[in-house]
């Protein structure tokens, strides 16, 4: 049987791809796939087997850095090189865009393939969660996003990640989706930006500023819900602080890298849009 054809994902593929991923218990990815099929800096692919979607892959271009993710293959087609072909498609797109660094978060099943492609473990993500809160006060320095916050957010994000994610911040930042922490002197101390599918990038170089933003997220969620944060393993002080605040570890996974090293601040990162966008 020939391998499926690897081709760019189109908006018409979103429904079938969402249904296929749901059948494999990977969760509802419709809002995310709707976004990546219509956004200039994200390039999704599908594996097409005679009109059926049996695999996906996405690459997001952040200036000199590219994120690779959502490498999914239908169980019936695994072990036949489909995941490798999808990954090659994303890598080729990143190389053509002159990206010098490739980043991804690996599952246990996918990690050996990525390592054969030259990726190495850079560090680990540790995802923590905590229950929502009712009726607690929020730090008065935290405010809804306003358009003049975008430029300092982009600068703060670039220093933290070593990437140019301005296109994502422009796409997602609204007064409803975004909170910023302004210091008394008017400078930006951190922010959280929520995506339509629920993920959220949280950036804060200061330990207590990050704690204040995450506490505000718990209050906004309310009781009966849980809030997640994604920290880099090097952020030992942050992990200790959140543990003291009642957060517990829910998940961890390796972050792999290929290419030029990043100039970044891992202890300023407290959450991600998802593991295909960073």
C-alpha positions in Angstrom: 0.0 0.0 0.0 1.5 3.4 -0.9 2.3 6.0 1.7 -0.3 8.8 2.1 0.3 12.0 0.3 1.8 14.8 2.5 0.2 18.2 1.5 -0.7 21.5 3.1 -3.8 21.5 5.3 -6.7 23.5 3.9 -9.7 24.9 5.8 -11.8 22.1 4.3 -9.5 19.6 6.0 -10.2 21.0 9.5 -13.4 19.1 10.1 -12.1 15.7 9.0 -8.8 16.2 10.8 -10.6 17.2 14.0 -12.8 14.2 13.8 -9.9 11.8 13.2 -7.9 13.3 16.1 -10.9 13.0 18.4 -11.3 9.4 17.5 -7.7 8.8 18.6 -8.4 10.5 22.0 -6.1 13.5 21.3 -8.8 16.0 22.3 -10.8 18.6 20.3 -8.3 20.6 18.1 -10.8 22.4 15.9 -10.3 25.9 17.2 -6.5 25.5 17.0 -6.6 24.0 13.5 -9.0 26.8 12.4 -6.3 29.2 13.5 -3.3 27.6 11.9 -4.9 27.1 8.6 -5.7 30.8 8.3 -2.6 32.4 9.9 0.4 33.5 7.7 3.2 32.3 10.0 1.7 28.9 10.7 1.9 26.1 8.2 -0.1 22.9 8.8 0.1 19.7 6.8 -2.0 16.6 6.5 -1.3 13.0 5.4 -4.0 12.2 2.9 -4.8 8.5 2.2 -7.2 8.5 -0.8 -9.1 11.4 0.6 -9.0 10.4 4.3 -6.9 12.4 6.8 -4.6 10.0 8.6 -2.0 12.4 9.9 -1.2 16.1 10.8 1.8 18.3 11.5 2.3 22.0 12.1 5.2 24.4 12.0 5.0 27.9 13.4 7.6 30.5 12.3 8.9 32.8 15.0 11.6 34.8 13.2 14.8 32.8 13.4 13.0 30.1 15.5 10.5 27.5 14.3 8.2 25.4 16.5 7.1 21.9 15.3 4.1 20.2 16.7 0.8 18.4 16.3 2.6 15.5 14.7 -0.2 13.0 14.8 -0.7 9.7 12.9 -3.8 7.5 12.8 -3.1 4.3 14.7 -3.8 2.2 11.6 -0.9 4.0 9.7 1.7 4.1 12.5 5.0 2.4 11.9 5.1 3.2 8.2 7.0 6.4 8.1 4.0 8.8 8.0 5.1 10.7 11.1 8.6 11.0 9.7 7.3 12.4 6.4 5.1 14.9 8.2 8.1 16.0 10.3 10.2 16.4 7.2 7.6 18.6 5.6 7.6 20.9 8.7 11.4 21.0 8.8 11.7 21.8 5.1 9.2 24.7 5.6 11.3 26.1 8.5 14.5 25.8 6.5 13.0 27.6 3.5 12.0 30.4 5.9 15.6 30.7 7.1 14.9 29.5 10.6 18.1 28.6 12.4 16.6 26.9 15.4 13.9 24.3 15.6 12.1 23.5 18.8 9.5 20.9 19.8 8.0 19.1 22.8 8.2 15.3 22.4 6.0 12.5 23.5 7.6 9.3 24.6 6.6 7.6 21.3 7.9 10.5 19.1 11.2 11.3 20.9 13.3 8.5 19.2 12.3 9.7 15.8 13.2 13.3 16.6 16.5 12.3 18.0 17.3 10.5 14.8 16.6 13.7 13.0 19.2 15.5 15.1 17.1 17.0 17.9 18.5 16.9 21.4 16.9 17.4 24.8 17.4 21.0 25.8 15.3 20.9 29.0 12.0 19.8 30.4 8.5 21.4 30.7 6.8 20.8 34.0 3.0 21.5 33.9 1.4 22.4 37.2 -2.2 22.8 38.0 -4.2 24.4 40.8 -7.9 24.8 41.6 -9.7 28.0 40.8 -10.6 30.5 43.6 -13.7 32.5 44.5 -13.8 35.9 46.0 -10.1 36.5 46.5 -8.5 39.9 45.8 -6.3 40.3 42.7 -3.1 42.4 42.6 -4.2 46.0 41.7 -1.3 46.2 39.2 -3.0 43.8 36.9 -5.2 45.4 34.2 -6.9 44.4 30.9 -4.8 44.8 27.7 -4.8 48.0 25.9 -3.3 48.6 22.4 -0.3 50.5 23.8 0.7 47.4 25.8 1.5 45.4 22.6 5.0 46.9 21.9 6.3 46.3 25.5 4.7 42.8 25.5 6.6 41.9 22.3 9.8 43.1 23.8 9.3 41.2 27.0 8.3 38.1 25.1 11.3 38.2 22.8 13.7 38.5 25.8 12.1 35.6 27.6 11.7 33.2 24.6 14.5 34.2 22.2 11.8 34.2 19.5 9.8 36.7 17.6 6.2 35.9 18.5 4.8 39.3 17.7 2.4 37.8 15.2 0.8 35.6 17.8 0.5 38.4 20.3 -1.1 40.6 17.7 -3.5 37.8 16.8 -4.6 36.9 20.4 -4.2 40.0 22.6 -7.6 41.7 23.4 -9.0 43.3 26.5 -11.0 40.1 27.1 -8.2 37.6 26.5 -5.2 39.4 28.0 -4.1 40.7 31.3 -0.9 42.8 31.9 0.9 43.6 35.1 2.1 47.2 35.1 4.7 48.3 37.6 4.2 51.6 39.6 6.6 53.3 37.2 4.4 52.2 34.2 6.7 49.5 32.9 5.4 46.1 32.0 6.2 43.4 34.6 4.4 40.5 32.8 1.4 39.4 30.9 -0.9 36.4 30.2 -2.5 36.0 26.7 -5.2 33.4 26.3 -5.8 31.7 22.9 -9.3 30.7 21.7 -8.7 27.0 22.5 -7.7 27.7 26.1 -3.9 27.7 26.0 -2.2 30.8 27.3 1.3 32.3 27.0 2.4 33.7 30.4 5.6 35.8 30.6 7.0 37.4 33.7 10.7 37.9 34.6 9.9 38.6 38.3 9.0 35.7 40.6 6.4 37.6 42.6 5.0 39.3 39.4 4.5 35.8 37.9 2.8 34.6 41.1 0.4 37.5 41.0 -0.6 36.9 37.4 -1.1 33.2 38.1 -3.2 33.9 41.2 -5.3 36.3 39.1 -5.9 33.5 36.6 -7.1 31.2 39.5 -9.5 33.9 40.7 -10.8 34.5 37.1 -11.4 30.8 36.7 -13.5 30.4 39.9 -14.1 27.4 42.0 -14.9 24.2 40.2 -12.3 24.7 37.5 -8.5 24.1 37.4 -5.8 26.3 36.0 -2.5 25.1 34.5 0.9 26.7 34.2 3.9 25.4 32.2 7.3 26.1 33.7 10.8 25.2 32.5 12.8 22.9 34.7 15.5 25.5 35.3 12.9 27.7 37.1 13.5 26.0 40.4 12.5 29.0 42.4 9.2 29.2 40.5 8.4 25.6 41.0 9.1 25.8 44.7 6.9 28.9 45.0 4.0 27.4 43.1 4.2 24.3 45.2 3.9 26.4 48.3 0.9 28.1 46.8 -0.9 24.8 46.3 0.0 23.9 42.7 0.7 20.3 41.9 2.5 18.7 39.0 0.2 17.3 36.3 2.5 16.4 33.4 6.1 16.8 32.2 7.7 16.4 28.8 11.1 17.0 27.2 11.7 20.1 25.1 14.0 19.3 22.2 16.1 21.6 20.0 18.0 21.4 16.7 20.3 24.1 15.3 21.6 27.3 16.9 21.3 27.8 20.6 18.8 30.2 22.0 19.4 33.4 23.9 16.5 33.2 26.3 15.3 33.5 29.9 13.6 30.2 30.8 12.7 31.3 34.3 10.5 34.1 32.7 8.2 31.6 31.0 5.1 30.4 32.9 2.7 29.1 30.3 2.4 28.3 26.6 -0.2 28.8 23.8 0.3 25.1 23.2 3.2 22.8 22.4 3.1 23.6 18.7 3.3 27.4 19.0 5.3 27.8 22.2 
